[in-house]
Structures are given as structure tokens and as C-alpha cells.
Amino acid sequence: GAVVSQHPSRVICKSGTSVKIECRSLDFQATTMFWYRQFPKQSLMLMATSNEGSKATYEQGVEKDKFLINHASLTLSTLTVTSAHPEDSSFYICSARDSRLAGNTGELFFGEGSRLTVL
Amino acid sequence: AQSVTQPDIHITVSEGASLELRCNYSYGATPYLFWYVQSPGQGLQLLLKYFSGDTLVQGIKGFEAEFKRSQSSFNLRKPSVHWSDAAEYFCAVGGTGSGYALNFGKGTSLLVTP
């Protein structure tokens, strides 16, 4: 199956700094990627839809100035948590759909996730 | 809006026993339904998916799920659970097109006892 890679898998930063998380589709192109956030023992919450070559679409309640998303190529989307605070500590997961799949079957391929800890 | 409900937050089963995890969806048309599994600290792995056709879907690791439109359900089953099946299980619903994300249920945590 298609592979989505996230980096870094774990990051610890000081409060007030910015952190960038990369999401790459390794063997397919993805015009659209999705960023989810997962709190401990909870479900995945969609943060934003990342569109190649255009602005991301953010879900209600997600601060676009706090969570900057850039989708500069068909295989790379980045999430930058700006001026991070302890409440931003979470597990961030990206996903992408392989648009080549016949019928666009709706399946999303997920990265391994990135655990952010803000001190 | 499309959504899924997983009524059971935690389920404990004995190794070798059968398993059924419940999932109910809310969607006007025929939904695209998925079951994913997540081990601690890991990403999500697709177990199986339903788009159309045969309502009984076979997946990986011996899992299957049955789509029942009359009950708006898509329950996950396994006839004999292994200790390695202990994980978090998520049901999800999605639409077609590259711009459609998946909406996830809150998950069911499966504990397998000896």
C-alpha cells in the first residue's frame, strides 16, 4: 500500500518556540493531505485540509495563525506550530489519499504520527 | 454531516474468545466506512473498508465487518482474539474525492486477557 512518512516522530521544545512537522507521501502524489490532532486516549480531530499550491482549509476552532500549513509539492505538506505552548502538546497525524486509485476509494493512508511535547 | 458513534469505550475479552466492536454511522447516502487500528504511540493501520457491494467485508488479521443499512451499523468482528489484537480501534466514515477527510469515532480500547 501507499506509504506516508512523518518527521520527526517525537519532538520536545520550549514554550514560545516554533516546531515544524513534515508529512511526505513516499510512493504516490497527493494533491490533498489532512492533518489530525489526537489528545491522549481520544479520537482523531481533523485540524485542516492541506491543498497543494493553495491555502489550507481549517476546521472551525483551529487557529490558522497558530498552525501554519504549507503544501508546496505533491508529496510534501508541513505543519508548523508557532509560538508553541504546553497546551499544544499532542499527537499530530497526517494522512493522504492516493488519487491514482481507481474510483477514488476514499481510503486515507496515515503517517506514523508526531508527538509534540512543549515544556 | 457524516459522523460515527462507537458506543463502547473499553472492551475486555479473553484470548481466544470472539469479538464484536460496534459502530453506528450517520450519513444520508451510502457511506464509505472504515475500521482502523492504532497501537500505542503509533499511526493508524487500515483493517478493512466498505464502499458498496457485498455487505460482509473481509479485512486483514482475520477481521471482518458487516454493513447493515437498516441499522446504520458497521460492526467489526473477529472469531478468535489474539493477545496482539489489544489496541485502539477506530471506525470512520468518509466521502469520495480527494478533498474529503475521514470523520472518526471516539474509538474503542480493546484489552485482551490471558
Boltz contact constraints between the chains, C-beta under 6 A:
constraints:
  - contact:
      token1: [A, 31]
      token2: [B, 98]
      max_distance: 6.0
  - contact:
      token1: [A, 32]
      token2: [B, 98]
      max_distance: 6.0
  - contact:
      token1: [A, 32]
      token2: [B, 99]
      max_distance: 6.0
  - contact:
      token1: [A, 34]
      token2: [B, 101]
      max_distance: 6.0
  - contact:
      token1: [A, 43]
      token2: [B, 104]
      max_distance: 6.0
  - contact:
      token1: [A, 43]
      token2: [B, 106]
      max_distance: 6.0
  - contact:
      token1: [A, 43]
      token2: [B, 107]
      max_distance: 6.0
  - contact:
      token1: [A, 44]
      token2: [B, 104]
      max_distance: 6.0
  - contact:
      token1: [A, 46]
      token2: [B, 101]
      max_distance: 6.0
  - contact:
      token1: [A, 93]
      token2: [B, 43]
      max_distance: 6.0
  - contact:
      token1: [A, 97]
      token2: [B, 98]
      max_distance: 6.0
  - contact:
      token1: [A, 99]
      token2: [B, 98]
      max_distance: 6.0
  - contact:
      token1: [A, 104]
      token2: [B, 96]
      max_distance: 6.0
  - contact:
      token1: [A, 106]
      token2: [B, 32]
      max_distance: 6.0
  - contact:
      token1: [A, 106]
      token2: [B, 94]
      max_distance: 6.0
  - contact:
      token1: [A, 106]
      token2: [B, 96]
      max_distance: 6.0
  - contact:
      token1: [A, 107]
      token2: [B, 49]
      max_distance: 6.0
  - contact:
      token1: [A, 108]
      token2: [B, 102]
      max_distance: 6.0
  - contact:
      token1: [A, 110]
      token2: [B, 43]
      max_distance: 6.0
  - contact:
      token1: [A, 110]
      token2: [B, 44]
      max_distance: 6.0
  - contact:
      token1: [A, 111]
      token2: [B, 43]
      max_distance: 6.0
  - contact:
      token1: [A, 112]
      token2: [B, 43]
      max_distance: 6.0
  - contact:
      token1: [A, 113]
      token2: [B, 43]
      max_distance: 6.0
